[in-house]
Amino acid sequence: MRRSEFFKTVRSNRWLWETRQPFLKPVDLSEEYPDTFTSYLHCVFFDSVAPNARMEGNIQRYDDLIELYTLAEQLLDFTTADLVIDKIISSVDEMLLLPGVDDIKLVYATTVEGGPLRRLMVDYCVYSEVRCLPRAKDEYPHEYLQEVVEKFMALKGKPIQDVYRPDPEDTSEYHRDAHADLMDKLSFALQF
């Protein structure tokens, strides 16, 4: 997998030497859903995202996209992660339905602190026209609520319409450069 830093590392000769393995072992991804990995392969080969947000009752669900993003982030494939971010933003723009509390819980359970997808979830709350949490506050992850409050406090006194909103025409705020902190945190794991 040419885009994944994870696969590049575990398939390298350096990895063999450092782990004192006589040969490359298969990479175990048995914990991943087969549909998620199939979607990941689609992204790698076609540079497009196969899963779509879907409707359940009157709620739009983003869990398939979130799981794909999480896999891409775990594999250090930020090109695919960027594609998924773009898909989420365009889906919200087209359907005019924000991710729900279950989607936010999934994001906070499966992604790293400070990651772009977490920032996107916070920005949707802060910059949406709803500007409130539609469910009881205790249903949301504590970290999420804390980040929402911090963002509101940072914007205190500024007109909301004059600040950044998740824009389907410019998603770069949530792209590869936004992963720099994550790469710094993970760089020690890649250096053997």
NORNORFEN-V600009 format. One record per helix or strand of 2 or more residues. SS is the DSSP state (H for helix, E for strand). FROM is the first residue (numbers start at 1). LEN is the number of residues. If there is no record, write none. Layout:
BEGIN
SS,FROM,LEN ; SS,FROM,LEN
END
This chain:
BEGIN
H,5,6 ; H,13,7 ; H,34,13 ; E,54,3 ; E,59,3 ; H,63,12 ; H,78,18 ; H,101,10 ; H,116,12 ; H,137,3 ; H,142,13 ; H,160,3 ; H,172,3 ; H,176,15
END
